[in-house]
Amino acid sequence: MTDHPEQPPKSGKNAQTAAREARLARALRENLKRRKAQTRGRDAGGDAEEAGKKG
């Protein structure tokens, strides 16, 4: 239980804005998944990718 009840959406928020927010949220989730996969790949595969960039 919270002291603050859910507030209704702002009156200026229309379907277009809601669709944009949903699209941005989805893009952020996909970006996070990609970055986590890259980190796991670096941890598991060593620095082979970095070695290629330096040379």
Steps between C-alpha positions, in 0.01 A plus 500: 500500500618846416398836634471638148227357280580456131459825319308503174700575184555866423233653282754590228615139465331358193531173312793628292702590810417168663612313187826698495568422865433130442734500200776674695460263796525201266812648337661555841434138600649371174805723543552373853475137383753567222745669735473216752566247224804699388633506857447125538677444167797708609520317833475157339705566184780707645615816325510370142270777381705770670827355360361537149417866557845590635698349212 
